[in-house]
Amino acid sequence: MVKRRESGGKMARVHFSLEEGTYLSLKRAADLNRETVSALMRRVLKEGLEAQQGEGDELTLMIRRTVRDELRPTEAVLTKAAVQAAIATGTGMYLGVQAAADLGVAGVVELHRRASALASGRAKLPEQ
């Protein structure tokens, strides 16, 4: 089935099955990138096909895979550091709200509760 997108391009619907672990990995990656699983799969497939078309030889492909695999742990470390920074920021926010409450400012506890719920819902450590 081919369907026309709002942007004018045509889209073909494709159905296939994935192993549960592969799907869960895709879902986690999509959540981290704040995109749908379908959008992530379209992007990854497109990038993979474009890279494959640009491949000159097996050596180039091996080098690209090695670089990608070597960067993956660094990406995880940077993600963890960013989440820890977000937690530290949240802690600072809490201390500021607590100080304001101690000084008698009205409504700061509810403000903190809502901000905390939003922050903790968006900051998640990647599984290792």
CYANA upper distance limits for C-alpha pairs under 8 A (distance plus 0.5 A):
  1 MET  CA     12 ALA  CA      6.01
  1 MET  CA     13 ARG  CA      6.01
  2 VAL  CA     10 LYS  CA      6.90
  2 VAL  CA     11 MET  CA      5.88
  2 VAL  CA     12 ALA  CA      4.61
  2 VAL  CA     13 ARG  CA      6.84
  3 LYS  CA     10 LYS  CA      6.00
  3 LYS  CA     11 MET  CA      5.43
  3 LYS  CA     12 ALA  CA      6.50
  3 LYS  CA     13 ARG  CA      8.10
  4 ARG  CA      8 GLY  CA      6.70
  4 ARG  CA      9 GLY  CA      6.29
  4 ARG  CA     10 LYS  CA      4.75
  4 ARG  CA     11 MET  CA      6.37
  5 ARG  CA      9 GLY  CA      5.78
  5 ARG  CA     10 LYS  CA      6.20
  5 ARG  CA     11 MET  CA      6.96
 18 LEU  CA     22 THR  CA      6.77
 18 LEU  CA     23 TYR  CA      6.56
 19 GLU  CA     23 TYR  CA      6.82
 20 GLU  CA     24 LEU  CA      6.64
 21 GLY  CA     25 SER  CA      6.68
 22 THR  CA     26 LEU  CA      6.73
 23 TYR  CA     27 LYS  CA      6.57
 24 LEU  CA     28 ARG  CA      6.65
 25 SER  CA     29 ALA  CA      6.67
 26 LEU  CA     30 ALA  CA      6.50
 26 LEU  CA     37 VAL  CA      6.89
 26 LEU  CA     40 LEU  CA      8.18
 26 LEU  CA     41 MET  CA      8.43
 27 LYS  CA     31 ASP  CA      6.58
 27 LYS  CA     36 THR  CA      8.38
 27 LYS  CA     37 VAL  CA      6.32
 28 ARG  CA     32 LEU  CA      6.67
 29 ALA  CA     33 ASN  CA      6.71
 29 ALA  CA     40 LEU  CA      8.48
 30 ALA  CA     34 ARG  CA      6.36
 30 ALA  CA     35 GLU  CA      5.58
 30 ALA  CA     36 THR  CA      6.18
 30 ALA  CA     37 VAL  CA      5.94
 30 ALA  CA     40 LEU  CA      6.47
 31 ASP  CA     35 GLU  CA      6.68
 31 ASP  CA     36 THR  CA      7.81
 35 GLU  CA     39 ALA  CA      6.79
 35 GLU  CA     40 LEU  CA      7.08
 36 THR  CA     40 LEU  CA      6.73
 37 VAL  CA     41 MET  CA      6.58
 38 SER  CA     42 ARG  CA      6.64
 39 ALA  CA     43 ARG  CA      6.65
 40 LEU  CA     44 VAL  CA      6.55
 41 MET  CA     45 LEU  CA      6.44
 42 ARG  CA     46 LYS  CA      6.51
 43 ARG  CA     47 GLU  CA      6.55
 44 VAL  CA     48 GLY  CA      6.45
 45 LEU  CA     49 LEU  CA      6.59
 46 LYS  CA     50 GLU  CA      6.58
 47 GLU  CA     51 ALA  CA      6.49
 48 GLY  CA     52 GLN  CA      6.52
 49 LEU  CA     53 GLN  CA      6.65
 50 GLU  CA     54 GLY  CA      6.87
 51 ALA  CA     55 GLU  CA      6.79
 55 GLU  CA     60 THR  CA      7.18
 55 GLU  CA     61 LEU  CA      7.07
 56 GLY  CA     60 THR  CA      7.24
 57 ASP  CA     61 LEU  CA      7.20
 58 GLU  CA     62 MET  CA      6.69
 59 LEU  CA     63 ILE  CA      6.70
 60 THR  CA     64 ARG  CA      6.74
 61 LEU  CA     65 ARG  CA      6.72
 62 MET  CA     66 THR  CA      6.62
 63 ILE  CA     67 VAL  CA      6.67
 64 ARG  CA     68 ARG  CA      6.61
 65 ARG  CA     69 ASP  CA      6.54
 66 THR  CA     70 GLU  CA      6.51
 67 VAL  CA     71 LEU  CA      6.63
 68 ARG  CA     72 ARG  CA      6.83
 69 ASP  CA     73 PRO  CA      8.27
 70 GLU  CA     74 THR  CA      8.03
 71 LEU  CA     75 GLU  CA      6.67
 72 ARG  CA     76 ALA  CA      6.90
 73 PRO  CA     77 VAL  CA      6.80
 74 THR  CA     78 LEU  CA      6.70
 75 GLU  CA     79 THR  CA      6.60
 76 ALA  CA     80 LYS  CA      6.66
 76 ALA  CA    126 PRO  CA      7.63
 77 VAL  CA     81 ALA  CA      6.68
 78 LEU  CA     82 ALA  CA      6.66
 79 THR  CA     83 VAL  CA      6.76
 79 THR  CA    125 LEU  CA      8.06
 79 THR  CA    126 PRO  CA      7.95
 80 LYS  CA     84 GLN  CA      6.67
 80 LYS  CA    125 LEU  CA      6.49
 80 LYS  CA    126 PRO  CA      7.50
 81 ALA  CA     85 ALA  CA      6.64
 82 ALA  CA     86 ALA  CA      6.75
 83 VAL  CA     87 ILE  CA      6.75
 83 VAL  CA    123 ALA  CA      6.41
 83 VAL  CA    124 LYS  CA      7.27
 83 VAL  CA    125 LEU  CA      6.93
 84 GLN  CA     88 ALA  CA      6.70
 85 ALA  CA     89 THR  CA      6.61
 86 ALA  CA     90 GLY  CA      6.64
 86 ALA  CA    123 ALA  CA      7.62
 87 ILE  CA     91 THR  CA      6.68
 87 ILE  CA    123 ALA  CA      8.36
 88 ALA  CA     92 GLY  CA      6.75
 89 THR  CA     93 MET  CA      6.68
 90 GLY  CA     94 TYR  CA      6.65
 90 GLY  CA    116 SER  CA      7.70
 90 GLY  CA    119 ALA  CA      7.86
 91 THR  CA     95 LEU  CA      6.77
 92 GLY  CA     96 GLY  CA      6.74
 93 MET  CA     97 VAL  CA      6.65
 93 MET  CA    112 HIS  CA      8.43
 94 TYR  CA     98 GLN  CA      6.50
 94 TYR  CA    112 HIS  CA      7.29
 95 LEU  CA     99 ALA  CA      6.59
 96 GLY  CA    100 ALA  CA      6.70
 97 VAL  CA    101 ALA  CA      6.60
 97 VAL  CA    108 VAL  CA      6.54
 97 VAL  CA    109 VAL  CA      7.69
 97 VAL  CA    112 HIS  CA      7.07
 98 GLN  CA    102 ASP  CA      6.59
 98 GLN  CA    108 VAL  CA      8.39
 98 GLN  CA    109 VAL  CA      8.35
 99 ALA  CA    103 LEU  CA      6.79
100 ALA  CA    104 GLY  CA      6.95
100 ALA  CA    105 VAL  CA      6.04
100 ALA  CA    108 VAL  CA      7.57
101 ALA  CA    105 VAL  CA      5.75
101 ALA  CA    106 ALA  CA      7.59
101 ALA  CA    108 VAL  CA      6.62
101 ALA  CA    109 VAL  CA      7.67
107 GLY  CA    111 LEU  CA      6.83
108 VAL  CA    112 HIS  CA      6.48
109 VAL  CA    113 ARG  CA      6.65
110 GLU  CA    114 ARG  CA      6.77
111 LEU  CA    115 ALA  CA      6.70
112 HIS  CA    116 SER  CA      6.36
113 ARG  CA    117 ALA  CA      6.71
114 ARG  CA    118 LEU  CA      6.83
115 ALA  CA    119 ALA  CA      6.60
116 SER  CA    120 SER  CA      6.48
117 ALA  CA    121 GLY  CA      6.53
118 LEU  CA    122 ARG  CA      7.02
119 ALA  CA    123 ALA  CA      6.71
120 SER  CA    124 LYS  CA      7.91
